[in-house]
């Protein structure tokens, strides 16, 4: 049952929020704190970026239904708001078809550029 | 004056549609043909991808108001539909604030990943 009340998670510094390859069930909005997005390649962590207050992360898996391409961990004491697939789909399905196309293309380009970047690191 | 009638451009193979660094006044939808998106680094062209029928390109500059980060050229005889900033903004401004935030974040991540990729090529 989905509740209309927003679910929150609290994490301490270093807590992993999701792993590479996980099925993406939720996107997140940072209410407080800072989250690091990273990938592991040949045993080395590559930081993609950090997400601060009001930033969104974990959205990619909900847009294109692919497994998580990166992992997320809290850098500080962090509170995140969970956006369920149902909430997400409702917002996206109400959007103009051009906007939906745009989201899909931006997500595709992101995955594509991320894999180009990883290949270039070799 | 903006006309409600969609403006189209026709390009032959090899025609450049826009250049890196240009101000982005239009986004495009490919009606027919194929378009290549590329960047030039140290005199070498790096292909970011190709866009076929119904694909959107040139949208980044309209989302984040930055100069074109890549160039576009027609690979074949190509017809593209022009999306003006006014049409674009109207669609985006009618979207849910969460969706607007999502577009901005995806565009930011794209620029960021593209510059990471270019640095990794060095």
gemmi code that builds the backbone of each chain (N, CA, C; Angstrom):
import gemmi

chains = {
    "A": [
        ("UNK", (0.858, -1.201, 0.000), (0.000, 0.000, 0.000), (0.889, 1.245, 0.000)),
        ("UNK", (0.625, 2.136, -0.940), (1.358, 3.387, -0.957), (0.650, 4.402, -0.082)),
        ("UNK", (1.400, 5.011, 0.778), (0.836, 6.047, 1.629), (1.052, 7.392, 0.960)),
        ("UNK", (0.108, 8.320, 1.113), (0.330, 9.654, 0.555), (1.386, 10.432, 1.342)),
        ("UNK", (1.754, 9.903, 2.517), (2.770, 10.576, 3.330), (4.151, 10.192, 2.806)),
        ("UNK", (5.001, 11.182, 2.609), (6.337, 10.917, 2.075), (7.157, 10.120, 3.077)),
        ("UNK", (7.794, 9.083, 2.581), (8.680, 8.288, 3.413), (10.070, 8.909, 3.391)),
        ("UNK", (10.706, 8.902, 4.560), (12.059, 9.433, 4.663), (13.011, 8.348, 5.154)),
        ("UNK", (14.274, 8.493, 4.778), (15.316, 7.627, 5.341), (16.378, 8.529, 5.955)),
        ("UNK", (16.931, 8.065, 7.093), (18.049, 8.782, 7.709), (19.294, 7.909, 7.591)),
        ("UNK", (20.384, 8.514, 7.170), (21.636, 7.778, 7.023), (22.771, 8.521, 7.715)),
        ("UNK", (23.705, 7.757, 8.256), (24.912, 8.347, 8.839), (26.035, 8.367, 7.821)),
        ("UNK", (27.119, 9.114, 8.123), (28.247, 9.211, 7.196), (28.769, 7.823, 6.812)),
        ("UNK", (28.902, 7.575, 5.514), (29.434, 6.291, 5.042), (28.380, 5.248, 4.742)),
        ("UNK", (27.146, 5.455, 5.179), (26.082, 4.467, 4.898), (25.841, 4.375, 3.396)),
        ("UNK", (25.765, 3.131, 2.915), (25.455, 2.946, 1.492), (23.933, 2.964, 1.307)),
        ("UNK", (23.458, 3.726, 0.344), (22.017, 3.873, 0.107), (21.551, 2.880, -0.950)),
        ("UNK", (22.319, 2.743, -2.017), (22.096, 1.640, -2.966), (23.409, 1.277, -3.649)),
        ("UNK", (23.410, 0.078, -4.266), (24.611, -0.461, -4.904), (24.436, -0.497, -6.425)),
        ("UNK", (25.564, -0.500, -7.135), (25.546, -0.730, -8.582), (24.857, -2.058, -8.867)),
        ("UNK", (24.005, -2.078, -9.873), (23.370, -3.330, -10.282), (22.065, -3.607, -9.566)),
        ("UNK", (21.785, -2.888, -8.476), (20.497, -3.050, -7.772), (19.347, -2.710, -8.713)),
        ("UNK", (18.220, -3.343, -8.487), (17.004, -2.914, -9.172), (16.610, -1.552, -8.577)),
        ("UNK", (16.201, -0.639, -9.419), (15.881, 0.714, -8.920), (14.412, 0.835, -8.590)),
        ("UNK", (14.092, 0.819, -7.304), (12.685, 0.911, -6.893), (12.302, 2.317, -6.476)),
        ("UNK", (13.288, 3.129, -6.122), (13.018, 4.461, -5.584), (13.975, 5.491, -6.179)),
        ("UNK", (13.486, 6.707, -6.347), (14.368, 7.859, -6.547), (14.370, 8.627, -5.229)),
        ("UNK", (15.298, 9.552, -5.066), (15.426, 10.244, -3.784), (15.625, 11.744, -3.969)),
        ("UNK", (15.123, 12.499, -3.010), (15.407, 13.930, -2.928), (16.145, 14.148, -1.602)),
        ("UNK", (17.261, 14.854, -1.650), (18.034, 15.116, -0.425), (17.339, 16.236, 0.359)),
        ("UNK", (16.900, 15.905, 1.556), (16.276, 16.922, 2.401), (17.343, 17.632, 3.239)),
        ("UNK", (18.324, 16.846, 3.653), (19.410, 17.400, 4.462), (20.639, 16.519, 4.303)),
        ("UNK", (21.802, 17.141, 4.196), (23.029, 16.373, 4.113), (23.596, 16.315, 2.705)),
        ("UNK", (24.493, 15.349, 2.499), (25.174, 15.248, 1.213), (25.404, 13.781, 0.852)),
        ("UNK", (25.163, 13.480, -0.409), (25.248, 12.101, -0.894), (26.268, 12.048, -2.023)),
        ("UNK", (27.086, 10.980, -2.026), (28.086, 10.797, -3.076), (27.628, 9.684, -4.012)),
        ("UNK", (27.747, 9.936, -5.317), (27.401, 8.932, -6.326), (28.722, 8.421, -6.899)),
        ("UNK", (28.910, 7.111, -6.919), (30.197, 6.578, -7.362), (30.029, 5.223, -8.044)),
        ("UNK", (31.045, 4.868, -8.823), (31.092, 3.560, -9.471), (32.406, 2.903, -9.075)),
        ("UNK", (32.448, 1.577, -9.126), (33.696, 0.875, -8.844), (34.170, 0.219, -10.132)),
        ("UNK", (35.393, 0.534, -10.522), (35.952, -0.026, -11.754), (37.333, -0.572, -11.433)),
        ("UNK", (37.535, -1.864, -11.712), (38.806, -2.528, -11.418), (39.235, -2.286, -9.972)),
        ("UNK", (38.272, -2.321, -9.073), (38.574, -2.170, -7.654), (38.757, -0.734, -7.187)),
        ("UNK", (38.711, 0.229, -8.143), (38.879, 1.635, -7.761), (37.544, 2.370, -7.844)),
        ("UNK", (37.291, 3.188, -6.845), (36.068, 3.984, -6.876), (36.257, 5.227, -7.749)),
        ("UNK", (35.271, 5.488, -8.583), (35.256, 6.690, -9.421), (34.043, 7.504, -8.994)),
        ("UNK", (34.290, 8.708, -8.523), (33.182, 9.546, -8.054), (32.538, 10.268, -9.241)),
        ("UNK", (31.227, 10.107, -9.384), (30.500, 10.792, -10.466), (30.068, 12.184, -10.018)),
        ("UNK", (29.814, 12.328, -8.729), (29.404, 13.642, -8.247), (28.809, 13.548, -6.864)),
        ("UNK", (28.485, 14.705, -6.294), (27.801, 14.722, -5.005), (26.472, 15.455, -5.170)),
        ("UNK", (25.536, 15.112, -4.318), (24.192, 15.684, -4.401), (23.872, 16.300, -3.049)),
        ("UNK", (23.548, 17.587, -3.047), (23.222, 18.290, -1.814), (21.730, 18.543, -1.676)),
        ("UNK", (21.389, 19.381, -0.721), (19.991, 19.698, -0.393), (19.162, 19.998, -1.648)),
        ("UNK", (17.996, 19.378, -1.714), (17.033, 19.540, -2.814), (17.462, 18.850, -4.114)),
        ("UNK", (18.635, 18.243, -4.120), (19.067, 17.505, -5.308), (18.334, 16.170, -5.406)),
        ("UNK", (18.192, 15.699, -6.643), (17.529, 14.407, -6.900), (18.618, 13.398, -7.287)),
        ("UNK", (18.514, 12.169, -6.822), (19.392, 11.109, -7.331), (18.624, 9.793, -7.386)),
        ("UNK", (19.197, 8.839, -8.122), (18.543, 7.532, -8.257), (17.388, 7.552, -9.245)),
        ("UNK", (17.271, 8.649, -10.012), (16.141, 8.798, -10.924), (16.307, 7.969, -12.190)),
        ("UNK", (17.565, 7.690, -12.555), (17.836, 7.026, -13.836), (17.115, 5.682, -13.949)),
        ("UNK", (17.206, 4.885, -12.889), (16.623, 3.538, -12.929), (15.103, 3.605, -13.079)),
        ("UNK", (14.487, 4.672, -12.574), (13.035, 4.789, -12.706), (12.640, 5.266, -14.105)),
        ("UNK", (13.515, 6.034, -14.751), (13.187, 6.527, -16.102), (13.328, 5.400, -17.116)),
        ("UNK", (14.422, 4.630, -17.033), (14.659, 3.661, -18.110), (14.607, 2.197, -17.664)),
        ("UNK", (14.203, 1.960, -16.433), (14.003, 0.587, -15.941), (15.241, -0.305, -16.051)),
        ("UNK", (16.414, 0.311, -16.026), (17.651, -0.471, -16.025), (18.161, -0.567, -14.592)),
        ("UNK", (19.011, -1.593, -14.306), (19.601, -1.663, -12.956), (20.429, -0.412, -12.656)),
        ("UNK", (20.629, -0.131, -11.396), (21.447, 1.021, -10.968), (22.806, 0.983, -11.661)),
        ("UNK", (23.212, 2.079, -12.301), (24.530, 2.080, -12.953), (25.607, 2.594, -12.006)),
        ("UNK", (25.190, 3.172, -10.885), (26.144, 3.688, -9.915), (25.615, 3.407, -8.516)),
        ("UNK", (26.463, 3.619, -7.529), (26.090, 3.427, -6.127), (25.981, 4.788, -5.458)),
        ("UNK", (25.299, 4.820, -4.309), (25.143, 6.073, -3.569), (25.441, 5.825, -2.098)),
        ("UNK", (26.174, 6.763, -1.494), (26.397, 6.677, -0.042), (26.284, 8.076, 0.572)),
        ("UNK", (25.864, 8.084, 1.844), (25.787, 9.351, 2.582), (27.202, 9.797, 2.946)),
        ("UNK", (27.499, 11.074, 2.750), (28.801, 11.622, 3.151), (28.733, 12.205, 4.549)),
        ("UNK", (27.521, 12.660, 4.913), (27.288, 13.296, 6.213), (26.015, 12.683, 6.790)),
        ("UNK", (25.570, 13.157, 7.926), (24.241, 12.766, 8.410), (23.232, 13.304, 7.406)),
        ("UNK", (22.448, 12.417, 6.858), (21.643, 12.761, 5.684), (20.208, 12.292, 5.866)),
        ("UNK", (19.261, 13.130, 5.485), (17.865, 12.708, 5.409), (17.429, 12.786, 3.952)),
        ("UNK", (16.890, 11.690, 3.439), (16.432, 11.673, 2.051), (14.952, 11.318, 2.013)),
        ("UNK", (14.255, 11.917, 1.043), (12.836, 11.645, 0.831), (12.731, 10.626, -0.303)),
        ("UNK", (11.951, 9.576, -0.089), (11.821, 8.513, -1.086), (10.701, 8.838, -2.068)),
        ("UNK", (11.003, 8.721, -3.347), (9.996, 8.884, -4.401), (9.741, 7.495, -4.976)),
        ("UNK", (8.534, 6.959, -4.760), (8.239, 5.608, -5.234), (8.046, 5.607, -6.751)),
        ("UNK", (8.149, 4.423, -7.350), (7.909, 4.290, -8.787), (6.510, 4.798, -9.143)),
        ("UNK", (5.548, 4.517, -8.267), (4.174, 4.953, -8.559), (4.068, 6.485, -8.590)),
        ("UNK", (4.672, 7.143, -7.595), (4.661, 8.613, -7.570), (5.382, 9.168, -8.803)),
        ("UNK", (6.499, 8.536, -9.101), (7.326, 8.976, -10.219), (6.561, 8.836, -11.543)),
        ("UNK", (5.995, 7.631, -11.752), (5.270, 7.374, -13.008), (4.078, 8.311, -13.149)),
        ("UNK", (3.419, 8.596, -12.034), (2.265, 9.490, -12.083), (2.675, 10.877, -12.592)),
        ("UNK", (3.777, 11.361, -12.068), (4.258, 12.680, -12.505), (4.679, 12.640, -13.974)),
        ("UNK", (5.411, 11.602, -14.342), (5.927, 11.519, -15.718), (4.775, 11.301, -16.702)),
        ("UNK", (3.797, 10.470, -16.325), (2.685, 10.192, -17.243), (1.785, 11.398, -17.462)),
        ("UNK", (1.784, 12.315, -16.501), (0.998, 13.537, -16.683), (1.746, 14.576, -17.522)),
        ("UNK", (3.004, 14.325, -17.776), (3.795, 15.317, -18.520), (3.479, 15.219, -20.011)),
        ("UNK", (3.730, 16.300, -20.714), (3.594, 16.383, -22.165), (4.461, 15.293, -22.835)),
        ("UNK", (4.004, 14.700, -23.949), (4.797, 13.647, -24.613), (6.193, 14.125, -25.008)),
        ("UNK", (6.319, 15.384, -25.360), (7.640, 15.919, -25.710), (8.563, 15.878, -24.491)),
        ("UNK", (8.015, 16.230, -23.331), (8.800, 16.217, -22.090), (9.179, 14.771, -21.735)),
        ("UNK", (8.250, 13.850, -21.930), (8.571, 12.434, -21.657), (9.697, 11.952, -22.566)),
        ("UNK", (9.619, 12.336, -23.843), (10.679, 11.970, -24.795), (12.016, 12.552, -24.371)),
        ("UNK", (11.959, 13.777, -23.894), (13.158, 14.484, -23.458), (13.813, 13.775, -22.261)),
        ("UNK", (13.004, 13.373, -21.295), (13.536, 12.670, -20.117), (14.229, 11.384, -20.552)),
        ("UNK", (13.585, 10.651, -21.461), (14.140, 9.373, -21.916), (15.474, 9.605, -22.626)),
        ("UNK", (15.506, 10.629, -23.486), (16.725, 10.896, -24.254), (17.855, 11.360, -23.338)),
        ("UNK", (17.536, 12.220, -22.383), (18.571, 12.685, -21.450), (19.104, 11.515, -20.625)),
        ("UNK", (18.217, 10.617, -20.204), (18.659, 9.453, -19.427), (19.529, 8.540, -20.297)),
        ("UNK", (19.101, 8.292, -21.543), (19.906, 7.471, -22.466), (21.287, 8.086, -22.661)),
        ("UNK", (21.311, 9.400, -22.893), (22.591, 10.072, -23.125), (23.489, 9.976, -21.896)),
        ("UNK", (22.879, 10.062, -20.709), (23.657, 9.951, -19.480), (24.321, 8.581, -19.363)),
        ("UNK", (23.545, 7.536, -19.590), (24.126, 6.181, -19.515), (25.227, 6.010, -20.547)),
        ("UNK", (24.963, 6.554, -21.741), (25.903, 6.419, -22.837), (27.209, 7.158, -22.515)),
        ("UNK", (27.099, 8.394, -22.028), (28.293, 9.169, -21.710), (29.044, 8.526, -20.546)),
        ("UNK", (28.311, 7.965, -19.580), (28.963, 7.318, -18.446), (29.766, 6.116, -18.926)),
        ("UNK", (29.213, 5.345, -19.864), (29.967, 4.181, -20.307), (31.129, 4.601, -21.209)),
        ("UNK", (30.976, 5.689, -21.968), (32.117, 6.217, -22.749), (33.236, 6.651, -21.799)),
        ("UNK", (32.849, 7.307, -20.713), (33.834, 7.790, -19.739), (34.590, 6.611, -19.125)),
        ("UNK", (33.833, 5.576, -18.705), (34.477, 4.408, -18.097), (35.435, 3.739, -19.080)),
        ("UNK", (35.029, 3.646, -20.357), (35.913, 3.035, -21.360), (37.175, 3.868, -21.545)),
        ("UNK", (37.011, 5.191, -21.508), (38.167, 6.075, -21.721), (39.165, 5.982, -20.570)),
        ("UNK", (38.706, 5.534, -19.408), (39.603, 5.408, -18.245), (40.513, 4.192, -18.368)),
        ("UNK", (40.182, 3.297, -19.292), (40.950, 2.038, -19.390), (42.371, 2.245, -19.898)),
    ],
    "B": [
        ("UNK", (7.564, 37.324, -34.490), (6.297, 36.627, -34.208), (6.475, 35.121, -34.402)),
        ("UNK", (6.042, 34.359, -33.418), (6.116, 32.913, -33.575), (4.856, 32.409, -34.259)),
        ("UNK", (5.037, 31.612, -35.247), (3.903, 31.016, -35.946), (3.575, 29.690, -35.282)),
        ("UNK", (2.286, 29.323, -35.222), (1.953, 28.025, -34.651), (2.344, 26.883, -35.599)),
        ("UNK", (2.704, 27.235, -36.843), (3.096, 26.197, -37.804), (4.549, 25.819, -37.546)),
        ("UNK", (4.807, 24.530, -37.469), (6.166, 24.070, -37.192), (7.095, 24.401, -38.353)),
        ("UNK", (8.247, 24.938, -38.025), (9.256, 25.236, -39.042), (10.133, 24.007, -39.232)),
        ("UNK", (10.452, 23.746, -40.490), (11.325, 22.607, -40.804), (12.594, 23.101, -41.498)),
        ("UNK", (13.663, 22.321, -41.348), (14.886, 22.570, -42.126), (15.218, 21.301, -42.884)),
        ("UNK", (15.704, 21.470, -44.102), (16.194, 20.322, -44.876), (17.703, 20.450, -45.022)),
        ("UNK", (18.404, 19.346, -44.785), (19.861, 19.351, -44.892), (20.336, 18.177, -45.733)),
        ("UNK", (21.412, 18.409, -46.472), (22.042, 17.326, -47.241), (23.151, 16.685, -46.431)),
        ("UNK", (23.646, 15.515, -46.865), (24.718, 14.810, -46.147), (25.920, 15.725, -45.923)),
        ("UNK", (26.377, 15.814, -44.708), (27.558, 16.619, -44.387), (27.246, 18.042, -43.941)),
        ("UNK", (26.022, 18.517, -44.156), (25.661, 19.878, -43.727), (25.762, 20.016, -42.204)),
        ("UNK", (26.401, 21.086, -41.757), (26.483, 21.330, -40.314), (25.225, 22.071, -39.854)),
        ("UNK", (24.606, 21.597, -38.817), (23.348, 22.185, -38.323), (23.636, 23.226, -37.239)),
        ("UNK", (24.547, 22.881, -36.317), (25.069, 23.901, -35.404), (26.477, 23.522, -34.978)),
        ("UNK", (27.180, 24.521, -34.416), (28.582, 24.329, -34.029), (28.730, 24.376, -32.511)),
        ("UNK", (29.817, 23.790, -32.023), (30.178, 23.920, -30.607), (30.301, 25.399, -30.256)),
        ("UNK", (29.775, 25.800, -29.126), (29.927, 27.184, -28.666), (28.829, 28.114, -29.147)),
        ("UNK", (28.046, 27.683, -30.139), (26.916, 28.511, -30.599), (25.939, 28.742, -29.451)),
        ("UNK", (25.258, 29.871, -29.507), (24.126, 30.081, -28.607), (23.016, 29.134, -29.060)),
        ("UNK", (22.358, 28.494, -28.115), (21.312, 27.521, -28.495), (19.952, 28.178, -28.565)),
        ("UNK", (19.472, 28.409, -29.769), (18.165, 29.062, -29.926), (17.050, 28.059, -30.211)),
        ("UNK", (17.424, 26.881, -30.703), (16.424, 25.893, -31.117), (16.826, 24.505, -30.652)),
        ("UNK", (15.830, 23.678, -30.351), (16.040, 22.240, -30.261), (15.418, 21.648, -31.525)),
        ("UNK", (15.713, 20.384, -31.806), (15.255, 19.787, -33.057), (14.696, 18.391, -32.836)),
        ("UNK", (13.711, 18.036, -33.657), (13.223, 16.660, -33.724), (13.503, 16.165, -35.146)),
        ("UNK", (14.113, 14.994, -35.272), (14.416, 14.444, -36.604), (13.129, 13.865, -37.201)),
        ("UNK", (12.720, 14.434, -38.318), (11.525, 13.912, -38.991), (11.942, 12.805, -39.958)),
        ("UNK", (13.082, 13.005, -40.590), (13.585, 12.015, -41.548), (15.085, 12.160, -41.644)),
        ("UNK", (15.792, 11.031, -41.727), (17.234, 11.074, -41.913), (17.980, 10.772, -40.621)),
        ("UNK", (19.266, 11.160, -40.608), (20.120, 10.830, -39.464), (21.112, 11.963, -39.210)),
        ("UNK", (21.286, 12.272, -37.948), (22.134, 13.398, -37.550), (23.228, 12.887, -36.617)),
        ("UNK", (24.449, 13.389, -36.808), (25.572, 12.992, -35.943), (25.904, 14.139, -34.987)),
        ("UNK", (26.106, 13.782, -33.729), (26.494, 14.765, -32.715), (27.970, 14.518, -32.398)),
        ("UNK", (28.783, 15.553, -32.485), (30.225, 15.345, -32.302), (30.880, 16.558, -31.653)),
        ("UNK", (32.058, 16.323, -31.086), (32.869, 17.392, -30.509), (34.240, 17.314, -31.151)),
        ("UNK", (34.943, 18.441, -31.176), (36.305, 18.437, -31.701), (37.262, 18.697, -30.546)),
        ("UNK", (38.210, 17.779, -30.367), (39.174, 17.915, -29.275), (40.574, 17.718, -29.853)),
        ("UNK", (41.443, 18.707, -29.671), (42.802, 18.658, -30.215), (42.780, 18.307, -31.705)),
        ("UNK", (41.831, 18.881, -32.429), (41.766, 18.663, -33.878), (41.119, 17.345, -34.290)),
        ("UNK", (40.761, 16.506, -33.311), (40.130, 15.227, -33.650), (38.646, 15.255, -33.304)),
        ("UNK", (37.844, 14.738, -34.209), (36.403, 14.666, -33.924), (36.095, 13.456, -33.048)),
        ("UNK", (35.268, 13.692, -32.032), (34.807, 12.621, -31.150), (33.293, 12.537, -31.311)),
        ("UNK", (32.817, 11.388, -31.775), (31.378, 11.244, -32.007), (30.676, 10.893, -30.700)),
        ("UNK", (29.675, 11.684, -30.341), (28.906, 11.405, -29.119), (27.766, 10.438, -29.422)),
        ("UNK", (27.236, 10.512, -30.625), (26.151, 9.597, -30.976), (25.450, 10.059, -32.230)),
        ("UNK", (24.497, 9.249, -32.698), (23.691, 9.646, -33.848), (22.226, 9.667, -33.413)),
        ("UNK", (21.454, 10.488, -34.084), (20.039, 10.670, -33.742), (19.226, 10.361, -34.989)),
        ("UNK", (18.292, 9.420, -34.882), (17.456, 9.029, -36.024), (16.042, 9.574, -35.880)),
        ("UNK", (15.161, 9.065, -36.722), (13.758, 9.517, -36.785), (13.129, 9.603, -35.393)),
        ("UNK", (12.460, 10.733, -35.141), (11.762, 11.019, -33.876), (12.699, 11.322, -32.706)),
        ("UNK", (13.994, 11.261, -32.953), (14.946, 11.605, -31.895), (15.012, 13.124, -31.717)),
        ("UNK", (15.337, 13.552, -30.503), (15.480, 14.981, -30.182), (16.969, 15.283, -30.032)),
        ("UNK", (17.410, 16.414, -30.524), (18.783, 16.852, -30.221), (18.814, 18.373, -30.082)),
        ("UNK", (19.901, 18.876, -29.515), (20.023, 20.331, -29.324), (19.220, 20.845, -28.148)),
        ("UNK", (18.700, 19.919, -27.332), (17.812, 20.308, -26.226), (18.596, 20.869, -25.037)),
        ("UNK", (19.873, 20.460, -24.928), (20.655, 20.834, -23.745), (20.729, 22.351, -23.572)),
        ("UNK", (21.022, 23.047, -24.653), (21.208, 24.499, -24.571), (19.919, 25.196, -24.151)),
        ("UNK", (18.767, 24.615, -24.491), (17.502, 25.232, -24.092), (17.178, 24.948, -22.625)),
        ("UNK", (17.638, 23.818, -22.123), (17.362, 23.483, -20.713), (18.221, 24.330, -19.790)),
        ("UNK", (19.515, 24.453, -20.104), (20.396, 25.103, -19.121), (21.014, 26.416, -19.609)),
        ("UNK", (20.568, 26.887, -20.774), (21.009, 28.201, -21.272), (22.522, 28.350, -21.408)),
        ("UNK", (23.197, 27.237, -21.628), (24.637, 27.290, -21.875), (24.876, 27.191, -23.385)),
        ("UNK", (26.057, 27.654, -23.851), (26.367, 27.491, -25.281), (26.381, 26.003, -25.669)),
        ("UNK", (26.206, 25.734, -26.938), (26.244, 24.346, -27.441), (27.527, 23.662, -27.002)),
        ("UNK", (27.420, 22.487, -26.398), (28.648, 21.792, -25.983), (29.141, 20.863, -27.087)),
        ("UNK", (28.305, 20.627, -28.094), (28.690, 19.752, -29.189), (28.125, 20.328, -30.484)),
        ("UNK", (28.576, 19.773, -31.594), (28.108, 20.204, -32.912), (27.210, 19.108, -33.491)),
        ("UNK", (26.420, 19.480, -34.501), (25.539, 18.510, -35.157), (25.649, 18.654, -36.661)),
        ("UNK", (25.710, 17.518, -37.352), (25.685, 17.554, -38.822), (24.771, 16.447, -39.344)),
        ("UNK", (24.189, 16.700, -40.521), (23.365, 15.685, -41.181), (24.272, 14.613, -41.767)),
        ("UNK", (23.916, 13.351, -41.561), (24.677, 12.255, -42.168), (24.067, 11.859, -43.508)),
        ("UNK", (22.766, 12.070, -43.637), (22.026, 11.717, -44.851), (21.157, 12.926, -45.219)),
        ("UNK", (20.341, 12.790, -46.235), (19.325, 13.822, -46.495), (18.377, 13.810, -45.316)),
        ("UNK", (18.245, 14.944, -44.671), (17.598, 14.981, -43.361), (16.585, 16.118, -43.294)),
        ("UNK", (15.428, 15.839, -42.716), (14.465, 16.904, -42.418), (14.309, 16.978, -40.908)),
        ("UNK", (14.492, 18.184, -40.359), (14.363, 18.352, -38.910), (13.293, 19.402, -38.614)),
        ("UNK", (12.573, 19.174, -37.524), (11.541, 20.112, -37.074), (12.164, 20.984, -35.989)),
        ("UNK", (11.984, 22.290, -36.114), (12.586, 23.226, -35.160), (11.644, 23.450, -33.976)),
        ("UNK", (12.183, 23.337, -32.779), (11.431, 23.645, -31.554), (12.009, 24.941, -31.003)),
        ("UNK", (11.231, 26.017, -31.019), (11.740, 27.316, -30.556), (11.840, 27.331, -29.033)),
        ("UNK", (12.613, 28.268, -28.538), (12.732, 28.419, -27.088), (11.353, 28.668, -26.471)),
        ("UNK", (10.527, 29.433, -27.165), (9.189, 29.740, -26.627), (8.337, 28.467, -26.499)),
        ("UNK", (8.359, 27.632, -27.546), (7.605, 26.373, -27.505), (8.147, 25.473, -26.392)),
        ("UNK", (9.483, 25.454, -26.325), (10.152, 24.604, -25.345), (9.802, 25.039, -23.918)),
        ("UNK", (9.955, 26.358, -23.670), (9.694, 26.880, -22.325), (8.236, 26.665, -21.924)),
        ("UNK", (7.339, 26.806, -22.895), (5.920, 26.622, -22.605), (5.653, 25.187, -22.112)),
        ("UNK", (6.271, 24.232, -22.792), (6.085, 22.827, -22.389), (6.727, 22.572, -21.020)),
        ("UNK", (7.917, 23.109, -20.844), (8.640, 22.862, -19.592), (7.950, 23.569, -18.417)),
        ("UNK", (7.478, 24.796, -18.663), (6.841, 25.553, -17.572), (5.504, 24.948, -17.139)),
        ("UNK", (4.867, 24.200, -18.044), (3.626, 23.522, -17.670), (3.879, 22.213, -16.926)),
        ("UNK", (5.120, 21.794, -16.913), (5.432, 20.507, -16.272), (5.466, 20.677, -14.751)),
        ("UNK", (5.247, 19.580, -14.059), (5.344, 19.505, -12.603), (6.746, 19.971, -12.149)),
        ("UNK", (6.850, 20.681, -11.006), (8.169, 21.152, -10.547), (9.191, 20.024, -10.385)),
        ("UNK", (8.714, 18.850, -9.992), (9.630, 17.706, -9.853), (10.216, 17.344, -11.225)),
        ("UNK", (9.374, 17.369, -12.243), (9.825, 17.043, -13.606), (10.811, 18.112, -14.095)),
        ("UNK", (10.531, 19.370, -13.780), (11.457, 20.442, -14.174), (12.814, 20.254, -13.499)),
        ("UNK", (12.783, 19.894, -12.214), (14.027, 19.638, -11.488), (14.792, 18.480, -12.107)),
        ("UNK", (14.042, 17.473, -12.513), (14.629, 16.276, -13.118), (15.330, 16.624, -14.428)),
        ("UNK", (14.680, 17.417, -15.265), (15.281, 17.824, -16.551), (16.584, 18.561, -16.306)),
        ("UNK", (16.563, 19.464, -15.331), (17.752, 20.265, -15.042), (18.894, 19.369, -14.561)),
        ("UNK", (18.565, 18.440, -13.671), (19.595, 17.555, -13.127), (20.161, 16.629, -14.197)),
        ("UNK", (19.286, 16.087, -15.044), (19.769, 15.214, -16.115), (20.666, 15.987, -17.075)),
        ("UNK", (20.283, 17.230, -17.383), (21.115, 18.055, -18.279), (22.461, 18.354, -17.623)),
        ("UNK", (22.442, 18.729, -16.334), (23.695, 18.989, -15.602), (24.593, 17.751, -15.627)),
        ("UNK", (23.986, 16.592, -15.342), (24.777, 15.359, -15.304), (25.370, 15.046, -16.678)),
        ("UNK", (24.599, 15.329, -17.735), (25.105, 15.095, -19.086), (26.331, 15.952, -19.381)),
        ("UNK", (26.242, 17.225, -19.055), (27.394, 18.111, -19.301), (28.597, 17.655, -18.482)),
        ("UNK", (28.310, 17.268, -17.243), (29.367, 16.853, -16.339), (30.048, 15.575, -16.852)),
        ("UNK", (29.247, 14.594, -17.259), (29.806, 13.333, -17.754), (30.563, 13.568, -19.053)),
        ("UNK", (30.055, 14.474, -19.890), (30.735, 14.757, -21.153), (32.097, 15.374, -20.883)),
        ("UNK", (32.172, 16.270, -19.900), (33.485, 16.877, -19.642), (34.412, 15.880, -18.948)),
        ("UNK", (33.866, 14.979, -18.122), (34.698, 13.911, -17.530), (35.270, 13.023, -18.649)),
        ("UNK", (34.424, 12.698, -19.613), (34.841, 11.838, -20.725), (35.972, 12.504, -21.511)),
        ("UNK", (35.776, 13.790, -21.838), (36.796, 14.514, -22.606), (38.118, 14.557, -21.832)),
        ("UNK", (38.047, 14.782, -20.503), (39.284, 14.811, -19.709), (39.955, 13.445, -19.714)),
        ("UNK", (39.150, 12.390, -19.666), (39.717, 11.034, -19.621), (40.395, 10.663, -20.943)),
        ("UNK", (40.030, 11.335, -22.022), (40.637, 11.063, -23.332), (42.047, 11.634, -23.440)),
        ("UNK", (42.389, 12.522, -22.492), (43.678, 13.206, -22.601), (44.847, 12.281, -22.366)),
    ],
}
model = gemmi.Model(1)
for chain_id, residues in chains.items():
    chain = gemmi.Chain(chain_id)
    for i, (resn, *xyz) in enumerate(residues, 1):
        res = gemmi.Residue()
        res.name, res.seqid = resn, gemmi.SeqId(i, " ")
        for name, pos in zip(("N", "CA", "C"), xyz):
            atom = gemmi.Atom()
            atom.name, atom.element = name, gemmi.Element(name[0])
            atom.pos, atom.b_iso = gemmi.Position(*pos), 0.0
            res.add_atom(atom)
        chain.add_residue(res)
    model.add_chain(chain)
structure = gemmi.Structure()
structure.add_model(model)
structure.setup_entities()
